[in-house]
């Protein structure tokens, strides 16, 4: 009978699986894996003939301080719309890129990050991470074209309401590709 020798890779694999089973280590590992994906995955632009259009509307949202706000979508301003949550590893992984984009484009692009979570939990998360990108709680149902069951789901909508990018899952929103796209949309 031949004894099987354990390889280092076998041991690493078993430890990795064990760490995924422990709740305290699961989320940080999932975030790290999603950050690897974000590092190489840039969102894809919809082909012009496949682009859908949002009928212009006012999105009624609540700011984290409780103030109700009406945000115009598809009415003359480029919009970055994101559905996310604080407990979602892919969402957490892509937020640094969204924050960097907001830092550079926040004056010209309407950033709308939407979550269904309790405002105190969201505020605590945003403050802890040092983000200042605007986060809102939706107060109405989005038009069907913008309804999504998976998070994160992100949209870049041009000033006329065309959905230029619809991306589900973590992506690098601070990529040169996205910045070039936004520069082009803003110059129109």
Sine and cosine of phi, psi and omega as CSV:
sin_phi,cos_phi,sin_psi,cos_psi,sin_omega,cos_omega
0.00,0.00,0.75,-0.66,-0.08,-1.00
-0.99,-0.11,0.77,-0.64,0.04,-1.00
-0.99,0.13,0.68,-0.73,0.03,-1.00
-1.00,0.03,0.76,-0.65,0.05,-1.00
-1.00,0.00,0.69,-0.72,0.06,-1.00
-0.99,0.16,0.73,-0.69,0.07,-1.00
-1.00,-0.02,0.35,-0.94,0.05,-1.00
-0.84,0.54,-0.65,0.76,-0.02,-1.00
-0.89,0.45,-0.57,0.82,0.05,-1.00
-0.90,0.44,-0.70,0.72,-0.02,-1.00
-0.91,0.41,-0.70,0.72,0.02,-1.00
-0.87,0.49,-0.68,0.74,0.01,-1.00
-0.87,0.48,-0.72,0.69,-0.01,-1.00
-0.90,0.44,-0.68,0.73,0.03,-1.00
-0.89,0.45,-0.68,0.73,0.01,-1.00
-0.86,0.50,-0.74,0.68,0.02,-1.00
-0.89,0.46,-0.68,0.73,0.02,-1.00
-0.88,0.48,-0.67,0.74,0.01,-1.00
-0.91,0.42,-0.55,0.84,0.05,-1.00
-0.94,0.35,-0.42,0.91,0.00,-1.00
-0.99,0.16,-0.33,0.94,0.00,-1.00
-1.00,0.05,0.87,-0.49,-0.08,-1.00
-0.82,0.58,-0.61,0.79,-0.05,-1.00
-0.93,0.38,-0.43,0.90,-0.02,-1.00
-0.97,-0.23,-0.22,0.97,-0.08,-1.00
-0.89,0.47,-0.80,0.60,-0.06,-1.00
-0.89,0.46,-0.74,0.67,0.03,-1.00
-0.85,0.52,-0.59,0.81,0.03,-1.00
-0.93,0.37,-0.69,0.72,0.01,-1.00
-0.90,0.44,-0.64,0.77,0.04,-1.00
-0.89,0.46,-0.71,0.71,0.00,-1.00
-0.87,0.49,-0.68,0.73,0.03,-1.00
-0.90,0.43,-0.64,0.77,0.04,-1.00
-0.93,0.36,-0.52,0.85,0.07,-1.00
-0.91,0.41,-0.56,0.83,0.09,-1.00
-0.89,0.46,-0.68,0.73,0.03,-1.00
-0.90,0.45,-0.70,0.71,-0.01,-1.00
-0.86,0.51,-0.58,0.81,-0.03,-1.00
-0.89,0.45,-0.42,0.91,-0.06,-1.00
-0.88,-0.48,-0.14,0.99,-0.11,-0.99
-0.94,-0.35,0.95,-0.32,0.05,-1.00
-0.99,-0.15,0.63,-0.77,-0.02,-1.00
-0.87,0.49,0.48,-0.88,-0.02,-1.00
-0.97,-0.24,0.65,-0.76,0.00,-1.00
-0.99,0.16,0.70,-0.71,0.05,-1.00
-0.92,0.40,0.65,-0.76,0.12,-0.99
-0.88,0.48,0.57,-0.82,-0.10,-1.00
-0.82,0.57,-0.64,0.77,-0.02,-1.00
-0.96,0.29,-0.30,0.96,0.01,-1.00
-0.99,-0.11,-0.10,0.99,-0.04,-1.00
-0.93,0.36,0.76,-0.66,0.09,-1.00
-1.00,-0.08,0.31,-0.95,-0.02,-1.00
-0.85,-0.53,0.70,-0.72,0.07,-1.00
-1.00,0.06,0.76,-0.65,0.15,-0.99
-0.93,0.36,0.81,-0.58,-0.05,-1.00
-0.78,0.62,0.67,-0.74,-0.01,-1.00
-0.44,-0.90,0.21,-0.98,0.07,-1.00
-0.98,-0.22,0.88,-0.48,0.04,-1.00
-1.00,0.06,0.89,-0.45,0.02,-1.00
-1.00,0.03,0.87,-0.49,-0.06,-1.00
-0.72,-0.69,0.28,-0.96,0.08,-1.00
-0.92,-0.40,0.79,-0.61,0.10,-0.99
-0.94,0.34,0.28,-0.96,-0.03,-1.00
-0.91,0.42,-0.34,0.94,0.05,-1.00
-1.00,0.06,0.02,1.00,0.05,-1.00
0.99,-0.16,-0.19,0.98,-0.01,-1.00
-0.94,0.35,0.72,-0.69,0.06,-1.00
-1.00,0.08,0.68,-0.73,-0.06,-1.00
-0.71,-0.70,0.54,-0.84,0.08,-1.00
-0.93,-0.36,0.86,-0.51,-0.02,-1.00
-0.92,-0.38,0.83,-0.55,0.01,-1.00
-0.97,0.24,0.80,-0.60,0.05,-1.00
-0.90,-0.44,0.78,-0.63,0.01,-1.00
0.96,0.29,0.39,0.92,-0.05,-1.00
-0.84,-0.54,0.78,0.63,0.13,-0.99
0.98,-0.18,-0.04,1.00,0.00,-1.00
-0.73,-0.68,0.66,-0.75,0.07,-1.00
-0.91,0.40,0.68,-0.73,-0.05,-1.00
-0.82,-0.57,0.70,-0.72,0.18,-0.98
-0.95,-0.31,0.92,-0.38,-0.07,-1.00
-0.91,-0.42,0.76,-0.65,-0.06,-1.00
-0.69,-0.73,0.74,-0.67,0.15,-0.99
-0.97,-0.23,0.83,-0.56,-0.11,-0.99
-0.45,-0.89,0.03,-1.00,0.07,-1.00
-0.44,-0.90,0.43,-0.90,-0.02,-1.00
-0.95,0.33,-0.36,0.93,-0.04,-1.00
-1.00,-0.05,0.00,1.00,-0.12,-0.99
-1.00,-0.09,0.94,-0.34,-0.02,-1.00
-0.82,0.57,-0.69,0.72,0.04,-1.00
-0.90,0.44,-0.57,0.82,0.04,-1.00
-0.90,0.44,-0.72,0.69,0.00,-1.00
-0.88,0.47,-0.64,0.77,-0.04,-1.00
-0.91,0.41,-0.57,0.82,-0.06,-1.00
-1.00,-0.03,-0.19,0.98,-0.03,-1.00
-0.87,0.49,-0.62,0.79,0.05,-1.00
-0.85,0.52,-0.62,0.79,0.04,-1.00
-0.93,0.38,-0.64,0.77,0.04,-1.00
-0.91,0.41,-0.66,0.75,0.03,-1.00
-0.88,0.48,-0.69,0.72,0.01,-1.00
-0.88,0.47,-0.65,0.76,0.04,-1.00
-0.90,0.44,-0.69,0.72,0.02,-1.00
-0.88,0.48,-0.66,0.75,0.00,-1.00
-0.84,0.54,-0.64,0.77,-0.05,-1.00
-1.00,0.00,-0.45,0.89,-0.11,-0.99
-0.87,-0.49,0.02,1.00,-0.09,-1.00
-0.86,0.51,-0.43,0.90,0.02,-1.00
-0.98,0.22,-0.37,0.93,-0.10,-1.00
-0.90,-0.43,-0.32,0.95,-0.01,-1.00
-0.89,-0.45,0.69,-0.73,0.05,-1.00
-0.99,0.14,0.93,-0.37,0.04,-1.00
-1.00,-0.09,0.82,-0.58,-0.03,-1.00
-0.74,-0.67,0.99,-0.16,0.06,-1.00
-0.98,-0.18,0.86,-0.52,-0.11,-0.99
-0.91,-0.41,0.70,-0.71,0.08,-1.00
-0.63,-0.77,0.43,-0.90,0.02,-1.00
-0.99,-0.15,0.12,0.99,-0.10,-1.00
-0.99,0.17,0.20,-0.98,0.04,-1.00
-0.91,0.42,0.70,-0.71,-0.11,-0.99
-0.86,0.51,-0.62,0.78,-0.02,-1.00
-0.91,0.42,-0.62,0.79,0.03,-1.00
-0.91,0.41,-0.69,0.72,-0.01,-1.00
-0.91,0.41,-0.71,0.71,0.00,-1.00
-0.87,0.49,-0.67,0.74,0.03,-1.00
-0.87,0.49,-0.70,0.72,0.01,-1.00
-0.90,0.44,-0.76,0.65,-0.03,-1.00
-0.88,0.48,-0.70,0.72,0.00,-1.00
-0.91,0.43,-0.71,0.70,-0.01,-1.00
-0.86,0.51,-0.63,0.78,-0.03,-1.00
-0.99,0.11,-0.22,0.98,0.01,-1.00
0.98,0.21,0.43,0.90,0.01,-1.00
-1.00,0.04,0.50,-0.87,0.12,-0.99
-0.78,-0.63,0.18,0.98,0.08,-1.00
-0.90,0.44,0.67,-0.74,-0.07,-1.00
-0.93,0.37,0.75,-0.66,0.02,-1.00
-0.86,-0.52,0.68,-0.73,-0.07,-1.00
-0.73,-0.68,0.32,-0.95,0.14,-0.99
-0.95,-0.32,0.86,-0.50,-0.02,-1.00
-0.91,0.42,0.63,-0.78,0.01,-1.00
-0.92,-0.39,0.18,0.98,0.01,-1.00
-0.44,-0.90,0.26,-0.97,0.08,-1.00
-0.99,0.13,0.69,-0.72,0.03,-1.00
-0.93,0.36,0.39,-0.92,0.13,-0.99
-0.83,0.56,0.48,-0.88,-0.08,-1.00
-0.79,0.61,-0.60,0.80,-0.05,-1.00
-0.90,0.44,-0.38,0.93,0.00,-1.00
-0.95,-0.32,0.20,0.98,0.03,-1.00
-1.00,0.04,0.71,-0.70,-0.05,-1.00
-0.58,-0.82,0.63,-0.78,0.00,-1.00
-1.00,-0.09,-0.20,0.98,-0.04,-1.00
-0.95,-0.31,0.58,-0.82,0.11,-0.99
-0.81,-0.59,0.53,-0.85,-0.07,1.00
-0.98,0.22,0.59,-0.81,0.20,-0.98
-0.79,-0.61,0.79,-0.62,-0.08,-1.00
-0.81,-0.59,0.57,-0.82,0.03,-1.00
-0.78,-0.63,0.59,-0.80,0.30,-0.95
-0.90,-0.43,0.86,-0.51,-0.07,-1.00
-0.90,-0.44,0.78,-0.62,-0.02,-1.00
-0.97,0.24,0.04,-1.00,-0.08,-1.00
-0.90,0.44,-0.36,0.93,0.00,-1.00
-1.00,-0.09,-0.03,1.00,0.02,-1.00
0.99,-0.12,0.08,1.00,0.04,-1.00
-0.97,0.26,0.73,-0.68,0.05,-1.00
-0.99,0.13,0.97,-0.23,-0.06,-1.00
-0.99,0.16,-0.64,0.77,0.06,-1.00
-0.73,-0.69,0.72,-0.70,0.23,-0.97
-0.77,-0.64,0.90,-0.43,-0.08,-1.00
-0.77,-0.64,0.84,-0.55,0.09,-1.00
-0.96,-0.28,0.74,-0.67,-0.06,-1.00
0.98,-0.19,0.24,-0.97,-0.05,-1.00
-0.92,0.40,0.62,-0.79,0.03,-1.00
-0.48,-0.87,0.26,-0.97,0.02,-1.00
-1.00,0.03,0.99,-0.12,-0.03,-1.00
-0.99,0.15,-0.15,0.99,0.02,-1.00
-0.98,-0.19,0.38,0.93,-0.05,-1.00
-0.98,0.21,0.34,-0.94,0.06,-1.00
-0.87,0.50,-0.60,0.80,-0.01,-1.00
-0.86,0.50,-0.72,0.69,-0.01,-1.00
-0.93,0.37,-0.67,0.75,0.00,-1.00
-0.90,0.45,-0.67,0.75,0.04,-1.00
-0.89,0.45,-0.67,0.74,0.04,-1.00
-0.87,0.49,-0.76,0.65,0.00,-1.00
-0.88,0.47,-0.67,0.75,0.04,-1.00
-0.85,0.52,-0.67,0.74,0.02,-1.00
-0.91,0.41,-0.68,0.73,0.01,-1.00
-0.91,0.41,-0.59,0.81,-0.02,-1.00
-0.97,0.26,-0.38,0.93,-0.01,-1.00
-1.00,0.10,-0.15,0.99,-0.01,-1.00
-0.97,0.23,0.00,0.00,0.00,0.00
